[in-house]
Amino acid sequence: MTETAIIQALLTFMQRDDASEDDFNSLALDIFAYQFSHNLPYRRFAMQRGRTPLTVKHWRNIPALPISAFKDLTLSCHPIDDVAAIFMTSGTTGTVKGRSYHPTLEVWQCSMRLNFRRRFMASTDRIRMGILFPDTTAMPNSSLATYLELARQEFGTAESEVLVDEHGLNTTRLFAALEQAEASAEPYALLGASYSFVQLLDEMQRQQRHFTLPPGSRILDTGGFKGQSREVGGDEFYAALTQQLGVPRARCINMYGMTELSSQFYDDGNESSPPVKSGPHWIRTRVVNPLTGDDVPEGEIGVLVHHDLAHFNSVSALLTEDAGVIVPGGFHLLGRVTGADAKGCSLAMEEFLAATQVQA
Protein backbone atom coordinates (compact mmCIF):
# COMPACT_ATOMS: atom_id res chain seq x y z
CA MET A 1 0.00 0.00 0.00
CA THR A 2 1.11 3.57 -0.64
CA GLU A 3 1.30 6.23 2.05
CA THR A 4 -1.88 7.83 0.72
CA ALA A 5 -3.71 4.49 0.80
CA ILE A 6 -2.49 3.79 4.34
CA ILE A 7 -3.71 7.20 5.55
CA GLN A 8 -7.12 6.77 3.96
CA ALA A 9 -7.49 3.24 5.33
CA LEU A 10 -6.58 4.46 8.81
CA LEU A 11 -8.99 7.39 8.77
CA THR A 12 -11.80 5.09 7.64
CA PHE A 13 -10.95 2.43 10.23
CA MET A 14 -10.66 4.91 13.11
CA GLN A 15 -14.11 6.33 12.44
CA ARG A 16 -15.80 2.93 12.33
CA ASP A 17 -17.90 1.75 15.26
CA ASP A 18 -17.99 -1.87 14.12
CA ALA A 19 -14.29 -2.66 13.60
CA SER A 20 -13.54 -6.29 14.45
CA GLU A 21 -10.37 -8.03 15.65
CA ASP A 22 -9.91 -9.39 12.12
CA ASP A 23 -10.18 -5.87 10.72
CA PHE A 24 -7.52 -4.65 13.16
CA ASN A 25 -5.26 -7.57 12.31
CA SER A 26 -5.57 -7.00 8.56
CA LEU A 27 -4.73 -3.30 8.78
CA ALA A 28 -1.91 -3.95 11.27
CA LEU A 29 -0.29 -6.39 8.80
CA ASP A 30 -0.66 -3.89 5.94
CA ILE A 31 1.02 -1.19 8.02
CA PHE A 32 3.80 -3.57 9.09
CA ALA A 33 4.46 -4.38 5.43
CA TYR A 34 4.54 -0.65 4.63
CA GLN A 35 6.97 0.09 7.46
CA PHE A 36 9.10 -2.94 6.57
CA SER A 37 9.42 -1.62 3.00
CA HIS A 38 10.08 2.05 3.76
CA ASN A 39 11.81 2.18 7.17
CA LEU A 40 15.27 0.68 6.67
CA PRO A 41 16.42 0.52 10.33
CA TYR A 42 13.18 -1.18 11.34
CA ARG A 43 13.43 -3.63 8.43
CA ARG A 44 16.90 -4.66 9.60
CA PHE A 45 15.63 -5.12 13.13
CA ALA A 46 12.65 -7.18 11.99
CA MET A 47 14.81 -9.39 9.78
CA GLN A 48 17.25 -9.95 12.64
CA ARG A 49 14.26 -11.25 14.58
CA GLY A 50 13.24 -13.45 11.66
CA ARG A 51 10.04 -11.47 11.09
CA THR A 52 8.95 -10.32 7.63
CA PRO A 53 5.58 -9.59 6.01
CA LEU A 54 5.73 -13.12 4.55
CA THR A 55 6.16 -14.82 7.94
CA VAL A 56 4.06 -12.60 10.22
CA LYS A 57 0.37 -13.50 10.07
CA HIS A 58 -0.90 -11.88 13.29
CA TRP A 59 -0.39 -8.47 14.84
CA ARG A 60 0.93 -10.02 18.07
CA ASN A 61 3.94 -11.33 16.13
CA ILE A 62 4.92 -7.96 14.66
CA PRO A 63 8.35 -7.22 16.20
CA ALA A 64 8.19 -4.52 18.87
CA LEU A 65 10.87 -1.86 18.64
CA PRO A 66 12.54 -0.69 21.89
CA ILE A 67 11.29 2.83 22.52
CA SER A 68 14.76 4.18 23.30
CA ALA A 69 15.67 3.56 19.65
CA PHE A 70 14.04 6.88 18.78
CA LYS A 71 17.01 8.59 20.44
CA ASP A 72 19.55 6.72 18.33
CA LEU A 73 18.20 6.44 14.80
CA THR A 74 15.96 8.19 12.32
CA LEU A 75 12.77 6.16 12.10
CA SER A 76 10.53 7.43 9.33
CA CYS A 77 8.97 5.98 6.20
CA HIS A 78 8.59 9.47 4.71
CA PRO A 79 11.59 11.74 3.91
CA ILE A 80 12.25 13.74 7.08
CA ASP A 81 12.89 16.99 5.18
CA ASP A 82 9.27 16.96 4.01
CA VAL A 83 7.17 16.39 7.13
CA ALA A 84 4.39 18.42 8.73
CA ALA A 85 5.63 18.03 12.30
CA ILE A 86 8.51 16.68 14.35
CA PHE A 87 7.67 15.85 17.95
CA MET A 88 10.58 15.52 20.37
CA THR A 89 10.73 13.71 23.67
CA SER A 90 11.39 15.74 26.79
CA GLY A 91 14.85 15.62 28.30
CA THR A 92 17.36 17.54 30.36
CA THR A 93 19.84 19.91 28.75
CA GLY A 94 22.49 18.03 26.83
CA THR A 95 20.58 14.75 26.55
CA VAL A 96 19.72 13.25 23.19
CA LYS A 97 16.02 13.61 22.47
CA GLY A 98 13.94 11.12 20.57
CA ARG A 99 12.17 12.37 17.46
CA SER A 100 8.87 11.30 15.96
CA TYR A 101 8.21 12.36 12.37
CA HIS A 102 4.73 13.05 10.96
CA PRO A 103 4.33 13.62 7.20
CA THR A 104 0.80 14.81 8.00
CA LEU A 105 -1.01 15.47 11.26
CA GLU A 106 -4.35 14.37 9.81
CA VAL A 107 -4.20 10.89 11.36
CA TRP A 108 -2.69 12.11 14.65
CA GLN A 109 -5.39 14.77 15.02
CA CYS A 110 -8.18 12.36 14.11
CA SER A 111 -6.91 9.92 16.73
CA MET A 112 -6.80 12.63 19.39
CA ARG A 113 -10.22 14.11 18.58
CA LEU A 114 -12.16 10.84 18.49
CA ASN A 115 -10.57 9.46 21.64
CA PHE A 116 -10.64 12.72 23.63
CA ARG A 117 -14.30 13.34 22.83
CA ARG A 118 -15.31 9.90 24.07
CA ARG A 119 -13.05 9.61 27.10
CA PHE A 120 -12.91 13.15 28.51
CA MET A 121 -15.80 15.17 27.10
CA ALA A 122 -18.48 12.50 27.58
CA SER A 123 -21.77 14.10 26.46
CA THR A 124 -20.45 17.69 26.59
CA ASP A 125 -19.68 19.48 23.32
CA ARG A 126 -17.53 22.24 24.80
CA ILE A 127 -16.26 23.20 28.25
CA ARG A 128 -14.28 26.16 29.56
CA MET A 129 -10.66 25.04 29.94
CA GLY A 130 -7.62 26.18 31.87
CA ILE A 131 -4.42 24.76 30.34
CA LEU A 132 -1.53 24.20 32.74
CA PHE A 133 1.18 23.69 30.12
CA PRO A 134 3.04 25.94 27.65
CA ASP A 135 1.48 26.48 24.23
CA THR A 136 2.91 25.47 20.86
CA THR A 137 4.56 28.85 20.38
CA ALA A 138 6.72 28.17 23.41
CA MET A 139 7.10 24.44 22.69
CA PRO A 140 6.57 23.81 18.95
CA ASN A 141 8.03 20.28 19.07
CA SER A 142 6.01 19.10 22.05
CA SER A 143 3.32 16.51 21.31
CA LEU A 144 1.64 17.40 24.63
CA ALA A 145 1.52 21.12 23.78
CA THR A 146 -0.02 20.20 20.42
CA TYR A 147 -2.49 17.85 22.10
CA LEU A 148 -3.63 20.49 24.61
CA GLU A 149 -3.89 23.20 21.98
CA LEU A 150 -6.08 20.93 19.84
CA ALA A 151 -8.20 20.14 22.91
CA ARG A 152 -8.69 23.85 23.61
CA GLN A 153 -9.50 24.68 19.98
CA GLU A 154 -11.86 21.77 19.33
CA PHE A 155 -13.52 21.32 22.72
CA GLY A 156 -12.92 24.48 24.74
CA THR A 157 -15.15 27.54 24.95
CA ALA A 158 -13.99 30.96 23.79
CA GLU A 159 -13.01 31.79 27.39
CA SER A 160 -10.54 28.88 27.56
CA GLU A 161 -6.96 29.98 28.15
CA VAL A 162 -3.38 28.86 28.67
CA LEU A 163 -2.39 29.70 32.26
CA VAL A 164 1.36 29.21 31.88
CA ASP A 165 3.68 31.98 30.73
CA GLU A 166 7.43 32.46 30.37
CA HIS A 167 7.76 32.47 34.16
CA GLY A 168 5.84 29.22 34.65
CA LEU A 169 2.43 28.65 36.20
CA ASN A 170 0.62 32.01 36.45
CA THR A 171 -1.18 31.44 39.73
CA THR A 172 -2.63 34.96 39.81
CA ARG A 173 -4.52 34.40 36.57
CA LEU A 174 -5.28 30.82 37.52
CA PHE A 175 -6.81 31.73 40.89
CA ALA A 176 -8.89 34.42 39.17
CA ALA A 177 -10.15 31.84 36.66
CA LEU A 178 -10.96 29.40 39.47
CA GLU A 179 -12.83 32.10 41.40
CA GLN A 180 -14.88 32.93 38.32
CA ALA A 181 -15.59 29.25 37.67
CA GLU A 182 -16.59 28.68 41.31
CA ALA A 183 -19.09 31.53 41.12
CA SER A 184 -20.54 30.16 37.90
CA ALA A 185 -22.85 27.21 37.39
CA GLU A 186 -20.93 26.14 34.30
CA PRO A 187 -18.50 23.18 34.52
CA TYR A 188 -14.80 23.97 34.29
CA ALA A 189 -11.88 21.80 33.17
CA LEU A 190 -8.23 21.96 34.16
CA LEU A 191 -5.81 20.13 31.86
CA GLY A 192 -2.06 19.87 32.04
CA ALA A 193 1.09 18.16 33.21
CA SER A 194 0.82 16.31 36.51
CA TYR A 195 3.70 18.32 37.97
CA SER A 196 1.83 21.57 37.24
CA PHE A 197 -1.01 20.37 39.44
CA VAL A 198 1.49 19.66 42.22
CA GLN A 199 2.73 23.24 41.93
CA LEU A 200 -0.86 24.47 42.01
CA LEU A 201 -1.69 22.43 45.11
CA ASP A 202 1.47 23.64 46.86
CA GLU A 203 0.64 27.28 46.11
CA MET A 204 -2.97 26.83 47.25
CA GLN A 205 -1.73 25.37 50.51
CA ARG A 206 0.76 28.21 50.94
CA GLN A 207 -1.98 30.81 50.42
CA GLN A 208 -4.55 28.73 52.33
CA ARG A 209 -6.88 28.71 49.33
CA HIS A 210 -9.39 26.15 48.14
CA PHE A 211 -12.18 26.10 45.57
CA THR A 212 -15.32 24.12 44.89
CA LEU A 213 -15.77 23.90 41.15
CA PRO A 214 -19.31 23.44 39.76
CA PRO A 215 -20.79 19.97 39.17
CA GLY A 216 -19.57 18.46 35.92
CA SER A 217 -16.11 20.00 36.28
CA ARG A 218 -13.21 17.70 35.52
CA ILE A 219 -9.43 17.41 35.59
CA LEU A 220 -6.98 15.81 33.16
CA ASP A 221 -3.38 15.26 34.20
CA THR A 222 -0.55 13.50 32.39
CA GLY A 223 3.15 12.86 32.54
CA GLY A 224 3.94 12.20 36.18
CA PHE A 225 6.21 14.23 38.43
CA LYS A 226 9.76 12.90 38.21
CA GLY A 227 12.41 15.57 37.67
CA GLN A 228 9.88 18.42 37.69
CA SER A 229 8.46 18.64 41.21
CA ARG A 230 8.12 16.65 44.38
CA GLU A 231 6.76 13.19 43.70
CA VAL A 232 3.31 12.35 45.03
CA GLY A 233 1.57 9.01 45.35
CA GLY A 234 -1.58 8.51 43.29
CA ASP A 235 -3.98 8.34 46.22
CA GLU A 236 -2.48 11.43 47.86
CA PHE A 237 -2.47 13.36 44.59
CA TYR A 238 -6.10 12.73 43.60
CA ALA A 239 -7.36 13.10 47.16
CA ALA A 240 -5.72 16.53 47.27
CA LEU A 241 -7.28 17.56 43.95
CA THR A 242 -10.70 16.62 45.26
CA GLN A 243 -10.18 18.34 48.60
CA GLN A 244 -8.70 21.56 47.19
CA LEU A 245 -10.71 21.94 43.98
CA GLY A 246 -13.93 20.09 44.74
CA VAL A 247 -13.65 17.77 41.73
CA PRO A 248 -14.60 14.16 42.55
CA ARG A 249 -11.90 11.56 41.97
CA ALA A 250 -14.18 9.93 39.39
CA ARG A 251 -13.77 13.14 37.36
CA CYS A 252 -9.98 13.25 37.78
CA ILE A 253 -8.75 11.50 34.64
CA ASN A 254 -5.15 10.60 33.88
CA MET A 255 -4.01 10.46 30.27
CA TYR A 256 -1.12 8.14 29.41
CA GLY A 257 0.65 8.98 26.18
CA MET A 258 4.09 9.39 24.70
CA THR A 259 5.82 11.16 21.85
CA GLU A 260 6.60 7.82 20.19
CA LEU A 261 2.88 7.04 19.79
CA SER A 262 0.04 8.78 17.96
CA SER A 263 -2.75 7.70 20.32
CA GLN A 264 -3.45 8.14 24.01
CA PHE A 265 -4.77 5.93 26.81
CA TYR A 266 -7.20 7.12 29.48
CA ASP A 267 -8.72 5.81 32.67
CA ASP A 268 -12.30 6.39 33.79
CA GLY A 269 -11.33 8.40 36.86
CA ASN A 270 -9.17 7.72 39.88
CA GLU A 271 -11.54 6.50 42.57
CA SER A 272 -9.15 3.59 43.03
CA SER A 273 -5.42 3.31 42.44
CA PRO A 274 -4.09 2.18 40.08
CA PRO A 275 -7.01 2.70 37.70
CA VAL A 276 -7.60 0.67 34.54
CA LYS A 277 -6.13 2.28 31.42
CA SER A 278 -7.49 1.57 27.96
CA GLY A 279 -7.23 2.92 24.46
CA PRO A 280 -9.35 3.21 21.30
CA HIS A 281 -9.99 0.36 18.87
CA TRP A 282 -6.97 1.25 16.70
CA ILE A 283 -4.47 0.41 19.45
CA ARG A 284 -3.70 -2.82 21.30
CA THR A 285 -1.52 -3.46 24.36
CA ARG A 286 0.44 -6.54 25.36
CA VAL A 287 2.47 -7.23 28.52
CA VAL A 288 5.65 -9.15 27.76
CA ASN A 289 8.82 -10.59 29.18
CA PRO A 290 11.40 -8.21 27.62
CA LEU A 291 14.06 -10.94 27.46
CA THR A 292 11.92 -13.20 25.28
CA GLY A 293 9.26 -10.91 23.84
CA ASP A 294 6.63 -13.44 24.88
CA ASP A 295 3.36 -12.43 26.52
CA VAL A 296 3.24 -13.02 30.27
CA PRO A 297 0.08 -14.61 31.70
CA GLU A 298 -2.81 -12.26 32.42
CA GLY A 299 -2.44 -10.83 35.91
CA GLU A 300 1.38 -11.03 35.95
CA ILE A 301 3.65 -8.00 35.76
CA GLY A 302 5.73 -7.40 32.65
CA VAL A 303 6.68 -4.64 30.22
CA LEU A 304 4.06 -2.87 28.13
CA VAL A 305 4.10 -3.22 24.34
CA HIS A 306 1.75 -0.97 22.40
CA HIS A 307 0.59 -1.60 18.83
CA ASP A 308 -0.66 1.79 17.63
CA LEU A 309 -1.90 1.72 14.04
CA ALA A 310 -2.13 5.52 14.00
CA HIS A 311 1.67 5.71 14.27
CA PHE A 312 1.94 4.60 10.67
CA ASN A 313 4.97 6.61 9.53
CA SER A 314 7.46 5.20 12.01
CA VAL A 315 6.93 1.94 13.89
CA SER A 316 3.54 0.89 15.20
CA ALA A 317 4.75 -1.81 17.61
CA LEU A 318 6.77 -0.38 20.52
CA LEU A 319 8.44 -2.01 23.50
CA THR A 320 8.14 0.62 26.24
CA GLU A 321 10.05 1.01 29.48
CA ASP A 322 6.82 0.93 31.50
CA ALA A 323 5.75 -1.91 33.76
CA GLY A 324 2.16 -3.06 33.65
CA VAL A 325 -0.29 -5.89 34.05
CA ILE A 326 -3.22 -6.90 31.85
CA VAL A 327 -6.55 -6.75 33.69
CA PRO A 328 -10.17 -6.95 32.54
CA GLY A 329 -10.95 -3.90 30.42
CA GLY A 330 -7.36 -2.82 29.85
CA PHE A 331 -4.16 -2.65 31.89
CA HIS A 332 -2.68 -1.22 35.05
CA LEU A 333 0.26 1.13 34.53
CA LEU A 334 2.76 0.51 37.33
CA GLY A 335 5.59 2.94 36.52
CA ARG A 336 9.02 2.51 34.99
CA VAL A 337 10.56 -0.94 34.81
CA THR A 338 13.21 -1.96 37.32
CA GLY A 339 15.48 -4.91 37.96
CA ALA A 340 15.42 -7.75 35.46
CA ASP A 341 12.82 -6.07 33.28
CA ALA A 342 14.98 -2.95 32.95
CA LYS A 343 17.93 -5.15 32.00
CA GLY A 344 15.76 -6.92 29.47
CA CYS A 345 14.77 -3.63 27.83
CA SER A 346 18.45 -2.65 27.64
CA LEU A 347 19.35 -5.95 26.00
CA ALA A 348 16.55 -5.48 23.49
CA MET A 349 17.99 -2.07 22.64
CA GLU A 350 21.47 -3.54 22.23
CA GLU A 351 20.04 -6.09 19.82
CA PHE A 352 18.33 -3.32 17.90
CA LEU A 353 21.54 -1.32 17.50
CA ALA A 354 23.45 -4.43 16.47
CA ALA A 355 20.80 -5.28 13.89
CA THR A 356 20.80 -1.80 12.38
CA GLN A 357 24.53 -1.18 12.39
CA VAL A 358 25.61 -0.26 8.88
CA GLN A 359 28.87 -1.92 7.86
CA ALA A 360 31.48 0.37 6.40
N, C-alpha and C positions, 0 to 999 in steps of 0.2 A: 504493500500500500504506500502511496505517496503521503507526504506531510499533510497536504490539503485533505486527502481522504481520511487520514487518521483524525484530524481535527473535527471534520464533519461527523464522523462516526462517534467520536467522544461526545460532542455536543448533543447529538441525538440520544445517545445512551443515557447521559446524565439527566436528561429531562423526562425520561420514561419512568412511569410508576410501576411497570410490570416486568422489569428486568429480572431474568432468572439467573441461577448459578451457571447454567450453560452459556447464557449470553455473556456473562462476565468472563468466563473462561475463554470463549472464542475471541473476544476483543483483547483480552490480556495476551493471548498468544500472537495476535496480529501486531500488537505494540512491541512485544518482545522481538519478533522478527524484524520490525522496523528499526529498533534500537540496535539489534545485532548487526544489521547491514550498515548503519550510518554512524555508529559510535564506536570507533576503533578500540579505545582502551577497554570498553565494556565487552566487546567481542573477544578480545584476547583473554579477559578474565573468564568469560563464559566457556570458552574453548578449553581453558586450563582445567575447568571443572567438568569437562566432558558434556557440556550442555549446549545444544544448538537448536535452531527452530525445527530441525528434522527429528531430534530425539526428545524434545520437551513436548508433552501432550497435555499437561495440566499446569495451571498457574502456580500451584504449590511447588513445582519443580523448577520454576524460573529462578536462576541463581541470584541471590540477594547480595548486593554490593555493600561493603562496609561504608558507613556514612562518612567516616573520616577521609575517604578517598577524594571527596570534593575539595579538600585542602591541598591535594597533591597533584591532581591532573585536571585537565579540561574535559568535561563530560557534557557533550552537546552533539545532537544529531545535525543541527542547523549551524551554518557558519557563525562564529561568535561576533564577527564584525557587522552583523546584520540582524540584530535581535532587538526586540521592543523593550526588554528590561533585563537587568542583571541584579539579582538579589544576593546579598552577601551575609554570611553568618556573622554574629556578633563575636567580638574578641577583644582582648586587651591590646594596648599599643605594642606594636612590634610582632604580634602573632600573625601567622598566615591565616587568612580568612577563606572559608569555602565559598564557592560561587555557583549560583544556579542560573542557567541561561533560559530565557523565554523568548522564542521568535515572535510570539504574539501573547497578549494577556487575555485573549478571549476565553480560553478554556479555564485559566486560573480564576478569572473573575466570575465565570459561570459557576464554577465549583463553590466559590465563596458565597455567592448570592443565594444559591439554592439551599445550601447547608445552613447558613446563618439564619435565613428566614425561618426555616423549620425548627432549628434548635434553640435560637435565642429570642426571636421575635414572637413566636407562637402565633396567636391570632391578631396581633397588632401590626398595622401597616407601617406606622412611624412612631418614634418616641424621641423625646428630647434627650440628647446625649451630652455627657461630659467626657472628653477623651484625655486620659492620663498618660500620654505618650507623645513624643515629638511628631510633627507632621512630615510629609514627604519632601517639603522644601529643606527641612533640617536634615532629614535622613532619606535621601532619594533611593538608596540601595537596600532599604530595610523592608522585608516582606511584611513585618508587623505594622509598620507605618502605613504601607499601602493597603493592608487589610483594614485597618481602623479608618483610614480615609474613605475607603469604599463603603464601609458600614455607615459612616456619618452621611455620605452623599446619598446613598440608596435608601437608608432606613431611619435617618435622623430628621428631626424637624428643622426648620430654618433657624431656630434658636440654639441648635447644637453647636458646641465649640470645643476647640483644643485648649486645655488648661495647663499646658506646659510651654514655657518659653525658654529663651537662651540661658536663663538662670536655674532652670529646673521646674519643679512643680510650683505653680503660682497659687499658693494657698489662699491669698486674699481674694482672687477672682473665684476660686473654687468654693470657698465658704459662702461667698455672695450667691453663687449659683445654687448651692445647697439650701441656703435660707429661702431663696425664691421658690425652689422646688417644694420645700417643706410647707410653705404657705399656700401652695397650689394643690388642686385636686388631681392634677395630671401626673401620671407615672413618669419617673425619671430613671435614666440609665447611666451608670458609670462604667467605662470600659478602659482597660489599660494593662500595663505590666504589673505583675504581682508586687514587685518591689515598690512601685509607686503607691500602691494601697498601704503598704507598711509605713511609708513616709507620711501618708495622710493620717493614718491612725496615730502615729507618734505625735504629729503636730496637734491633732485634736486633743490628745491626752495632755499635752503641754499647755494648751490654752483652755483645758477643761470644757471642751465643746462636744456636743453630740446633736444628732439630727434624727428625725423620724420621717423618712421619705414616704410619699403617698402609696397606698396599695397599688400593686402592679409594677412598682419600681423593681429594678433588677441590676445585678452587677456581673460583669465579665472580667475575669483576670486570667493572665497567661504568663508563662515564662519562669516562674519560680523567683527565688531571692538571691541565690548564691552569687557572691562577688559584687552585689549592688546594695545590699542593706543587711540588717540583721535577719537571720533565718528564723522562720516561725513555723511551728507545726501546723498541719492542716486544721485540726480541731480548734486550736487557739486562734488561728487566722480568721476562719469563717465565723466563729463565735464573736470575735471582736467586731467584724463587719456588721453582724446583726445587732449587737449591743449599741454600737456607735452610730449606725446609719439607719437602723430600723428596717433593714431588708432581711426577710427570712432566709435561712440557709438554703431552703429549696429554690430560692431565686438567685442564689450566688453560684454562678456557673463558671467552671474553669474550662478554658479552651487549651487543647494540647496540639501544637503544630510545630513545624520546623521549616527552615529555609529550603531544605532539600526535598520537601514535598510540595504538592500543589493543592492539598486538601487538609482540612482540620478535623480533629476529634473533639467532641463535647461530652460532658456529663449532663445529667438531668437535675443538677443541684447538689449541694454538699451537706445534706442532712446527716449523712454517715460518711466515714472516712476509712479507706479510700473509696471514692464513688466509682461507678462503672462508666468507663469511657467507650464511646462507639462512634463510628463514622458513617458516611453516606454509602449508597450501594455501589459506588465506583471505587471503593477502597476495601481491602481485606487485611486482616492482621493475623499473624502467626506468632507463637512463642517457641523459640528454638534453643537447642544447645549450641552455642556458638562454635564449639570445637568440631561438631559433626554437621551442623546445619539441619539436623533432624528436629521435628516437632517434639516438644516434651508433652507428657500426658496432661490433659485438662486438669487444672487445679494446682499444677506444679510451677514453680518460678523458673523463668528462663529469660532470654533476651528477645525483645520485640522486633519483628520483621514486618514492615508495612509494604503492601502492594498497591500503589496508588496509580490508577490508570491515567489520571489527570496530569501526572508528571511525565508526559509522553516524550518530551524533547531530550531528556537526560537518561535516567534509569528509573523504572517504576518500582523495582523490588529493592528495598533498602534494609540492610542489617543495621539497626540503631545501636546506641550505647545505653539504652534504657531497659531496666528490668521490669518484667510484668508477668501477669498470670491470666490465662483465659478463664473467664467466668460466664455464666449465662447472660446473654445480652451484650457482651463485649469483652473488655479486659480491665484489669486493675493496673494502673501505672504506679510503680513502686520506687521510682527514682533511678539514678545512674547505677550501672552495674559495678560490682566490686568483686574482688577475689578471683576465683577461677573463671567466672564469666567475663570479667574485664580482660584477663589474660587471653581468653578465647577470641574476643573481639580484636585484640592486638595481633594475634596470630593470623586471623582472617585478613587483616589489613596488610600484613607482611606478604601473604600469599598473593593478594591483589597486586601489590607493587612488583613482585617477582614476575607475575604473569603479564604485566603491561610494560615491563622494561624493554626498551628498544635497543637492540644490539647495534653497536657501531659498525 
